[in-house]
Amino acid sequence: MRGWFWFLKIILFPLALILCPWRFMNKHKYKKYARGQIIISNHLSWMDILYVYFAIPGGMKRALSKKENMGNKLQQAFFHSLGVIFVDRDKPELSSMRTCINALKDGDILAICPEGTRNRVNRELQPLHSGAALFALKGNAQVIPCVMHHRAKLFRRNYLGVGDPVDLSDLYGKRTDEATLQEATERFRIAMQKTLDELDVWVEQKGWKKRNKEDKIEQRTLKREYKAARKAYAKSAHSK
């Protein structure tokens, strides 16, 4: 499965850049963790999955999708090879839940849209379901918010933003009753909304230009330091 995932990612990455170009806010915040990760995202269009697979860095990703998207057996096999986990939203099957939790325990990345369905009205977050909280607590996962700025359209740039990891340290190991799940889910909502607000400001101020400028300054500084170090080394060697 992993080999097929990376093969498709490498082959289709240039096409994804053309179909759904993007800019990334705080990409440096997305780090590799020793344990499984959950990416929680808002859900505005079917193209969100392209951002999850191609724009967000990291390794093998597993994504949740509603059972209605399974299609025929050939389509099911293809989606399964990409790591898609189909879930019955009305009556979640125990096998699907175990698959998600085991994936996190194996150190995989699980992409979840806690809103449960596409937001066809506006950008405001819909009420979040508690499934992501259940998986995070049962799988002892690191949770990272990654949100989209607006509903994606083909060949038009979108903006993605990564937020700070959600702190669940006081909830790990607790009994996953309704109160605990509600508390974790509320923390998810706060983290996603904060990231959305920061992304709005970043897009309005064209933060990527500032980032590019900072990168250029950093590169020039590193070059000067490298030249100075080489010069000092050469001088030291010559004096000997």
N, C-alpha and C positions, 0 to 999 in steps of 0.2 A: 504493500500500500504506500509506504513512504517513498519508494523509488518512483512509482507512478506519479505521486504527488509532485515530486521535484522535477520530473520530466516535463509534466504539463506546465508547471510554473515557469520553467526556463523557456519552453517553446512559445507559450502564450503571453509572456510578459510584455513583449513589444506591442502586441495587439491590444492588450489591456491599457497600455499607455496612450494608445490612439483613441480607443473607444471611450475611456473614462479617465482622462488626465486629472492629476490631483496635485495639491500642495499640502505639506504636512506641518502642523504646529506641534512643537515639543516632541519631535520624533526621538530625540535623545532620551526622553523619559521612559521609552519602551525598552526595558532591559530583559535579559535572559535570567530566569530564576531557576533555582535548583528543583523546585516542585512545580506541579501543574499550574496552569494559568487559565483564567477565564477572562475573555474580552467581553465587556458589556457595552452594547452600542444601541443608539436609537435606530429606528427602522423606517426609512422613508420611501424606498423603492427596491425593486428586485435587483438593481445594480449594486446594492450595498455589499452583496456577497463578493463582487469583484474587488472591492476595496479591501475586504477582509483577507482575501487570498493573495492579492498582488501588491497592495500598498503597505499593509501592516507588516513590519519585519518579523522575523522569527521563523521557527521551524514548522513541522507538520501541524496543520490545524484541523480540528474537527468542528463542524458547524451543525447546529440544530435546524431542522426544517419540518414544517407540518407534513403530516402523513399524506395529505392530498396531493403533494408534489412528487410522490414516488414514481408515477408513470408505469410503464410496462417493465418487464423483467430486465430487458437490456438497459433501460434508463436507470433502473434501480442498481444494477451492477456497476454502471459508470459512476453514479453518485456515491455509492459505497466505496469505490476505489479512491474517491477524493476525500473520504473521511466524513461524509454527511451522515448524520444520525437522524432518522425520521421519528417524530413523536406525535402521538395522538393528543391534540390539545384538550379534548374533552375528557378523555380517559387515558391518562399517561400509563403506558405499560411498564411493568416492573423491569422487564428486560432492557428497555431503552434507558431507564434511570440508572441501572447497573452499568450499562455501557458507558454512559457519561462519567459516572463516578470513577470507574476503573481507568478510563482514559486519563483523567486528572491524576490519579495515583501513579500512572505510568509516566507522568511528566509531560503529557500532551497539552496543546493549547486548544481550548474549547471556546468557540465564538457563540454568544447568546444575545438575542435581542429581548430583554426582559419585558418589553411592551407586548410581546406575543404575536403581534400582527403589524402590518404596515400602517403607518399614520397617513391617512389620505386627506386629512383636514388641514393641519398646519404643522409648524415645527415644534409646538409645545409637547413636552413629554406626556404620553398617556400613562394611566395607572400601570405600575409594574407588577408582574406576577412573581410569585415567590420561588419559582423553580430554580432560577440562577442562584439564589441564596442557599437553597437546599444542596445543590451540587457543590457550591463553594465550601460549605461547612462539612459536608460528608467527605469531600475529596481533599480537604485541607489545602485549598487552592489560593493562589495569589490572584486578586481581582483588579483588573486595570480598565478604566473607562476609556473608550475610543469612540468619538462621535463624528457624525457627518454634518456639515454646515447646512446643506439644503438638499432637496430632492434631486437626485442625479438625472442628467440627460446625456444622451450619446454625444460624444465629441465636445462636450462642454466641461470646463474645469470645475472640480469640486474641491472642498477644503476639509481636511480631517484634523482632529485634535486629540492628543493623548493627555489624560489627566493623571493626577497622583494616584498611586495604588490605594485601594480602599482598606482601611485598617479593620480587620476582624479578629485581631489577636485575643480579645477578651471573650469572643464567642466560640472559638475553636474548642472542641471537647465538651461543649455544653449540650444538653438535650435539645434536639431540633424541634421544639414545640412551636406553636403558632406565634407566640410572643417573640421568640428568638428569630424566627424567619422574618417577621415583620420588621424587627429592628435592623437586621442585615439588609433587607430590601429597601428600607428608608435610607440607609447609608449609600446604597447604590444610586438611588434617585438624586440625593444631594450631590454625589460625586459627578454624575452625568450632567446635571444642570450647571454645576460650577464650570465644568469643562466646556459646555456649550456657550456659557456667558463669556468665558475667556476667548473662545474661538471667534465669537462675534467681534470682539474688540480687535483681535489679531487680524481678521480679514479686513475690517474697516480701516485699520492703520497700515495695511499691507506689510504685516510683520515679516514676511519672507524676504523682503528687500533688506530689512535691518539685519536679518540673520545672514544673508549673503555678504553684506558689508562686514559683519563681525568675522565671518569665516575668512574673508580676504585679509583682514587685518591680522588675524591669528596666523595665517599662512606666511605673511610677510615677516612677522615676528619670529616665527620658527626658522625661516630662511636666514635671517640676520644672526640668530643664535647659533645656527649650524655653521655659518661662515666664520663667526668669531671663534667657535670651538676648534674648527679646522686650522685657523690661523694660529691659535694659541698652541695647538698640538705641534704644528710644523715648526714654530719658533722654539718650543721646548726640545724637539728632536734635533734641531740644528745646533742648539747650544751645547748639547751633549757631544 
